[in-house]
Amino acid sequence: MKYKSKFGFGCMRLPQTDADDPTKIDQELFNEMVDIYMEKGFNYFDTSYAYHNGTSELAIRKAVVERYPRESFKICDKMPTWALTSEEDNEKFMNEMLERLGIDYFDVFLIHNVNIPWFKLAEKNNTIEYVKKMKEEGVAKKIGFSFHDNSKLLKEVLDKYGDIFDVVLLELNYLDWEDPIIEAHKCYDLCVEHGLDVYVMEPLKGGVIVNPSEEIRNEFEKFNPDKSIASFAIRFCASLEHVKIVLSGMSTMEDLLDNCDTFENFEVLSDDENAFLKRMAQKLSESVAVPCSECGYCVDACPEMIPIPEYFNLYNRSKNQPESNIYRLYFHKLGDEKVPADECTYCGSCLDYCTQKIDIPEELENACEHFETGFSPYV
């Protein structure tokens, strides 16, 4: 039960009836997924004011809150830090989230996406003191923040406010564990030093880990043909002692069933498995053109509204399958339907908001060059 209780349902990437419209959630499929998840003894749902353009909370209300007793599930929600313009906004957003969800308290409430610019907004608008008050008044059982920056900023936040919080939601996976930019290992250790529970987001790094090259897929198949690539990534996170929740965003029934199997039959990673994942992390980091987790924060910051993660996704897939021209077709088709990648003005507005610290303008240019080279519209 120790490890089974760690499986959280991330509601950032719910199933959709229209792939191009995040508000078109497939409620029927989501309800079915929730039923299986709950029947198997899991009960933690993570959402945000912003997920699915505000409709994730409504979907949870329909699938969970209106169909199950309140004591049978836990809900985590997050303050939209980037949208704060005054102290009064804290209460406004909090009340709106409670109303959307149809609940009167949060099991966990987080300050969303603490990075350098948004941490300043949280301090300016007294959000840290506000969530502390939420806990004191019973509106939130546990409080914390989700973190998207390096260990230097995390140390600053924890040294200043660590005694207020219960939880830190970290981006953590075996690809980022020793990454010198994300510094997942160092961030994990800082949380442990401050006595805080670690919750994990992006265990699959937005799909990067489960969409590797054919060579890496074959390596996993040879190592253990009975386990999915996703299961190794999930087990890496859940095997860590101080990790209490591992979130997985699931948009298909197959995703859910695979994760349920992983936690129902959980095995702590062995030394051999850890060594194998370390080798795969090295190979994966060398094969990924852009380590984008597809969080989408850059799009919100972009004055041109370029769908940056979609271009990077196609770029990565094309680099991993250089013999195929299909992703070139998709890249150009995307540019016909949405703002083209070469509309980037190099303003740099996106840079502070990138959770992966990618030089987005440079990588967009690289993607454009890659897809223009040798493109044949007849392939």
C-alpha positions as CSV (number, residue, x, y, z in Angstrom):
1,M,0.0,0.0,0.0
2,K,3.0,2.3,0.6
3,Y,3.7,2.6,-3.1
4,K,0.2,2.2,-4.4
5,S,-0.8,5.4,-2.5
6,K,1.7,7.4,-4.6
7,F,-0.2,7.2,-7.9
8,G,-1.9,10.6,-8.7
9,F,-4.2,11.4,-11.6
10,G,-2.8,14.5,-13.3
11,C,-5.5,16.4,-15.0
12,M,-3.5,18.6,-17.3
13,R,-3.8,16.4,-20.4
14,L,-7.3,14.8,-20.2
15,P,-8.8,12.9,-23.2
16,Q,-10.3,15.3,-25.8
17,T,-13.0,15.0,-28.4
18,D,-11.2,17.6,-30.5
19,A,-7.4,17.5,-30.4
20,D,-7.1,21.2,-31.4
21,D,-9.5,22.5,-28.7
22,P,-8.3,21.8,-25.1
23,T,-11.8,22.7,-23.7
24,K,-13.4,19.8,-25.6
25,I,-12.8,17.2,-22.9
26,D,-14.1,13.7,-23.6
27,Q,-16.2,13.6,-20.4
28,E,-17.6,10.1,-21.0
29,L,-14.1,8.6,-21.4
30,F,-12.8,10.6,-18.4
31,N,-15.6,9.3,-16.3
32,E,-14.8,5.7,-17.2
33,M,-11.1,6.3,-16.4
34,V,-12.0,7.8,-13.1
35,D,-14.2,4.8,-12.2
36,I,-11.4,2.4,-12.9
37,Y,-8.9,4.5,-11.0
38,M,-11.1,4.8,-8.0
39,E,-12.2,1.1,-8.0
40,K,-8.6,0.1,-7.8
41,G,-8.1,2.1,-4.7
42,F,-6.4,5.3,-6.1
43,N,-7.9,8.7,-5.1
44,Y,-5.6,11.7,-5.8
45,F,-6.5,14.3,-8.5
46,D,-4.3,17.2,-9.5
47,T,-5.6,20.1,-11.5
48,S,-5.1,23.9,-12.0
49,Y,-7.0,27.0,-12.7
50,A,-5.4,27.0,-16.1
51,Y,-5.6,23.4,-17.3
52,H,-7.6,22.8,-20.4
53,N,-8.3,26.6,-20.4
54,G,-10.2,26.4,-17.1
55,T,-12.3,23.3,-18.0
56,S,-10.2,20.7,-16.2
57,E,-11.8,21.6,-12.8
58,L,-15.3,21.4,-14.3
59,A,-14.5,18.0,-15.7
60,I,-13.3,16.8,-12.3
61,R,-16.5,18.1,-10.7
62,K,-18.6,16.0,-13.2
63,A,-16.5,12.9,-13.0
64,V,-15.5,12.9,-9.3
65,V,-17.2,15.4,-7.0
66,E,-20.7,14.8,-8.3
67,R,-20.3,11.0,-8.3
68,Y,-18.3,10.1,-5.2
69,P,-18.4,10.9,-1.5
70,R,-16.1,13.8,-0.6
71,E,-14.1,11.8,1.9
72,S,-13.3,9.2,-0.8
73,F,-11.0,11.4,-2.9
74,K,-8.4,14.1,-2.7
75,I,-8.1,17.2,-4.9
76,C,-5.1,19.5,-5.4
77,D,-5.5,22.8,-7.2
78,K,-3.2,25.7,-7.9
79,M,-3.2,29.5,-7.7
80,P,-2.6,31.0,-11.1
81,T,0.4,33.1,-10.0
82,W,1.0,34.7,-13.5
83,A,-2.6,36.2,-13.4
84,L,-2.3,38.0,-10.1
85,T,-2.6,41.7,-10.3
86,S,-3.5,42.5,-6.6
87,E,-3.8,40.9,-3.2
88,E,-7.6,40.7,-3.8
89,D,-7.0,38.3,-6.7
90,N,-5.9,35.6,-4.3
91,E,-9.4,35.3,-2.8
92,K,-11.1,35.8,-6.1
93,F,-9.3,33.0,-7.8
94,M,-9.6,30.7,-4.8
95,N,-13.3,31.1,-4.6
96,E,-13.6,30.6,-8.4
97,M,-11.7,27.3,-8.1
98,L,-13.9,26.1,-5.2
99,E,-17.0,26.9,-7.3
100,R,-15.8,25.2,-10.4
101,L,-14.9,22.1,-8.5
102,G,-18.0,22.1,-6.3
103,I,-16.1,21.6,-3.1
104,D,-15.6,23.7,0.1
105,Y,-12.0,22.8,0.8
106,F,-8.8,21.6,-1.0
107,D,-6.9,18.6,0.2
108,V,-3.7,20.3,-1.2
109,F,-3.4,23.8,-2.5
110,L,-0.3,25.0,-4.4
111,I,1.1,28.3,-5.6
112,H,1.5,27.5,-9.3
113,N,4.8,27.5,-11.2
114,V,7.3,29.2,-8.9
115,N,10.1,30.6,-11.1
116,I,11.9,33.9,-10.9
117,P,9.2,36.2,-12.5
118,W,6.2,34.4,-10.9
119,F,7.9,34.1,-7.4
120,K,8.2,37.9,-7.5
121,L,4.5,38.1,-8.3
122,A,3.6,35.8,-5.5
123,E,5.6,37.9,-3.0
124,K,4.2,41.2,-4.4
125,N,0.6,40.0,-4.0
126,N,1.1,38.4,-0.6
127,T,0.1,35.0,-2.0
128,I,2.4,33.1,0.4
129,E,0.7,34.6,3.4
130,Y,-2.7,34.0,1.8
131,V,-2.2,30.3,1.3
132,K,-0.9,30.1,4.9
133,K,-4.2,31.6,6.0
134,M,-6.1,29.1,3.9
135,K,-4.5,26.3,5.8
136,E,-5.2,28.0,9.2
137,E,-8.8,28.3,8.3
138,G,-9.2,24.8,7.0
139,V,-9.8,25.8,3.3
140,A,-6.6,23.8,2.5
141,K,-5.4,20.8,4.4
142,K,-1.9,21.0,3.0
143,I,-0.1,23.8,1.2
144,G,2.9,24.2,-1.0
145,F,4.0,25.2,-4.5
146,S,4.9,23.8,-7.8
147,F,8.5,24.6,-8.9
148,H,10.0,25.2,-12.3
149,D,13.5,26.5,-11.9
150,N,17.0,25.6,-10.6
151,S,18.2,24.7,-7.2
152,K,19.5,28.2,-6.4
153,L,16.0,29.7,-6.5
154,L,14.5,26.7,-4.7
155,K,17.0,27.2,-1.8
156,E,16.1,30.9,-1.6
157,V,12.4,30.1,-1.4
158,L,12.8,27.3,1.1
159,D,15.2,29.3,3.3
160,K,12.7,32.1,3.4
161,Y,9.4,30.2,3.6
162,G,10.1,26.5,4.0
163,D,8.5,26.4,7.5
164,I,5.2,27.5,6.0
165,F,4.8,24.8,3.4
166,D,4.1,21.0,3.5
167,V,4.7,20.1,-0.1
168,V,6.8,20.9,-3.1
169,L,5.7,19.7,-6.5
170,L,8.9,19.1,-8.5
171,E,9.5,18.3,-12.1
172,L,11.4,15.0,-11.6
173,N,12.3,12.2,-13.9
174,Y,15.3,10.1,-14.7
175,L,16.2,12.2,-17.7
176,D,16.4,15.4,-15.6
177,W,17.8,13.8,-12.5
178,E,21.4,14.9,-13.1
179,D,20.6,17.5,-15.7
180,P,22.7,20.6,-15.0
181,I,19.9,23.0,-15.9
182,I,16.8,21.3,-14.3
183,E,18.9,20.0,-11.3
184,A,16.1,17.6,-10.2
185,H,18.4,15.7,-7.9
186,K,19.6,18.8,-6.1
187,C,16.0,20.1,-5.9
188,Y,14.9,16.8,-4.4
189,D,17.7,16.9,-1.8
190,L,16.8,20.5,-0.8
191,C,13.1,19.5,-0.2
192,V,14.3,16.5,2.0
193,E,16.6,18.8,4.0
194,H,13.7,21.1,4.8
195,G,11.5,18.2,5.8
196,L,9.0,18.7,3.0
197,D,7.1,16.0,1.1
198,V,8.0,15.8,-2.6
199,Y,5.2,15.4,-5.2
200,V,6.3,14.6,-8.7
201,M,5.1,16.1,-12.0
202,E,6.4,15.4,-15.5
203,P,7.7,11.8,-14.7
204,L,7.6,11.3,-18.5
205,K,8.9,14.8,-19.3
206,G,5.8,15.7,-21.3
207,G,6.1,12.5,-23.4
208,V,9.8,13.0,-24.3
209,I,10.8,9.8,-22.4
210,V,8.1,7.6,-24.0
211,N,8.8,8.8,-27.6
212,P,12.4,7.9,-28.0
213,S,14.3,6.7,-31.1
214,E,13.9,3.2,-32.4
215,E,17.4,2.4,-31.0
216,I,16.4,3.3,-27.5
217,R,13.0,1.5,-27.8
218,N,15.0,-1.7,-28.8
219,E,17.2,-1.3,-25.8
220,F,14.2,-1.3,-23.5
221,E,12.7,-4.2,-25.3
222,K,15.9,-6.2,-24.8
223,F,16.3,-5.2,-21.2
224,N,12.7,-6.2,-20.2
225,P,10.1,-7.0,-22.9
226,D,7.4,-7.2,-20.3
227,K,7.6,-3.7,-19.0
228,S,6.6,-0.4,-20.8
229,I,9.0,2.5,-21.1
230,A,6.5,4.5,-19.1
231,S,6.6,2.0,-16.2
232,F,10.3,2.4,-15.8
233,A,10.0,6.2,-15.6
234,I,7.1,6.0,-13.1
235,R,9.0,3.5,-10.9
236,F,12.1,5.7,-10.9
237,C,10.2,8.5,-9.3
238,A,8.0,6.4,-6.9
239,S,11.0,4.4,-5.7
240,L,12.5,7.6,-4.1
241,E,11.8,7.5,-0.3
242,H,10.5,11.1,0.1
243,V,8.3,11.1,-3.0
244,K,4.7,10.9,-1.7
245,I,2.8,11.4,-5.0
246,V,3.7,10.7,-8.6
247,L,1.4,12.5,-11.1
248,S,0.7,11.0,-14.5
249,G,-1.3,12.9,-17.1
250,M,-3.4,10.3,-18.9
251,S,-5.3,11.0,-22.1
252,T,-6.1,7.3,-23.0
253,M,-7.4,4.3,-21.3
254,E,-4.2,2.5,-22.2
255,D,-2.2,5.0,-20.3
256,L,-4.4,4.6,-17.2
257,L,-4.3,0.7,-17.3
258,D,-0.5,0.7,-17.7
259,N,0.0,3.0,-14.8
260,C,-2.5,1.0,-12.6
261,D,-0.6,-2.1,-13.4
262,T,2.7,-0.4,-12.4
263,F,1.4,0.6,-9.0
264,E,-0.6,-2.5,-8.3
265,N,2.4,-4.7,-8.9
266,F,5.0,-2.1,-7.7
267,E,8.7,-3.1,-7.5
268,V,11.3,-0.7,-6.3
269,L,14.0,-0.2,-8.9
270,S,16.9,-2.5,-8.6
271,D,20.6,-1.4,-8.9
272,D,20.7,-3.0,-12.4
273,E,17.6,-1.1,-13.5
274,N,18.9,2.2,-12.1
275,A,22.2,1.7,-14.0
276,F,20.2,0.9,-17.2
277,L,18.1,4.1,-16.9
278,K,21.2,6.1,-16.3
279,R,22.5,4.8,-19.7
280,M,19.2,5.5,-21.4
281,A,19.1,9.0,-20.0
282,Q,22.5,9.7,-21.6
283,K,21.3,8.3,-24.9
284,L,18.0,10.1,-24.8
285,S,19.6,13.4,-24.0
286,E,21.8,13.0,-27.0
287,S,18.9,12.1,-29.3
288,V,16.4,14.7,-28.2
289,A,16.7,17.9,-30.3
290,V,14.8,20.1,-27.9
291,P,14.0,18.9,-24.3
292,C,10.5,20.5,-24.3
293,S,8.0,19.2,-21.8
294,E,5.1,20.8,-23.7
295,C,3.8,22.7,-20.6
296,G,2.7,25.6,-22.9
297,Y,3.7,28.5,-20.6
298,C,5.8,29.9,-23.4
299,V,2.8,30.2,-25.7
300,D,0.9,32.3,-23.1
301,A,4.0,34.6,-23.0
302,C,4.5,34.8,-26.7
303,P,3.0,38.0,-28.3
304,E,2.7,36.2,-31.6
305,M,1.0,33.2,-30.0
306,I,3.2,30.7,-31.8
307,P,2.4,27.1,-30.8
308,I,6.0,26.5,-29.8
309,P,5.6,23.1,-28.2
310,E,3.8,21.7,-31.2
311,Y,6.7,22.7,-33.5
312,F,9.3,21.3,-31.0
313,N,7.3,18.0,-30.8
314,L,7.4,17.6,-34.6
315,Y,11.1,18.6,-34.6
316,N,12.0,15.9,-32.0
317,R,10.0,13.2,-33.8
318,S,11.6,14.1,-37.1
319,K,15.1,13.9,-35.6
320,N,14.3,10.5,-34.1
321,Q,13.0,9.3,-37.5
322,P,15.2,11.0,-40.0
323,E,14.2,8.5,-42.8
324,S,10.6,9.8,-42.7
325,N,9.3,13.0,-44.3
326,I,5.9,12.7,-42.6
327,Y,6.8,15.2,-39.9
328,R,8.0,17.7,-42.5
329,L,4.5,17.6,-43.9
330,Y,2.9,18.1,-40.5
331,F,5.3,21.0,-39.7
332,H,4.3,22.9,-42.8
333,K,0.6,22.0,-42.4
334,L,0.8,23.3,-38.8
335,G,2.3,26.6,-40.1
336,D,-0.6,26.9,-42.6
337,E,-3.3,26.4,-39.9
338,K,-1.6,28.3,-37.0
339,V,1.1,31.0,-36.6
340,P,4.2,29.8,-38.5
341,A,7.3,29.1,-36.5
342,D,9.3,31.6,-38.5
343,E,7.0,34.4,-37.2
344,C,9.2,34.5,-34.1
345,T,10.5,38.1,-33.6
346,Y,13.3,37.1,-31.1
347,C,11.7,39.3,-28.4
348,G,12.6,36.8,-25.7
349,S,9.3,37.1,-23.8
350,C,9.1,33.4,-23.6
351,L,12.5,32.7,-22.0
352,D,11.7,33.4,-18.4
353,Y,8.7,31.2,-18.6
354,C,10.3,28.1,-20.1
355,T,10.4,25.4,-17.4
356,Q,13.3,23.7,-19.3
357,K,15.4,26.8,-19.8
358,I,15.4,26.3,-23.6
359,D,16.7,29.1,-25.9
360,I,13.3,29.0,-27.7
361,P,14.0,31.6,-30.4
362,E,17.2,29.8,-31.4
363,E,15.6,26.4,-31.4
364,L,12.6,27.6,-33.4
365,E,15.1,28.8,-36.0
366,N,16.9,25.4,-35.9
367,A,13.5,23.7,-36.4
368,C,12.7,25.8,-39.4
369,E,16.1,25.1,-41.0
370,H,15.7,21.4,-40.3
371,F,12.3,21.2,-42.0
372,E,13.2,23.4,-44.9
373,T,16.3,21.2,-45.7
374,G,15.4,18.5,-48.3
375,F,11.6,19.0,-47.9
376,S,9.6,17.3,-50.6
377,P,5.9,18.0,-50.7
378,Y,5.5,14.8,-52.8
379,V,6.8,12.3,-50.1
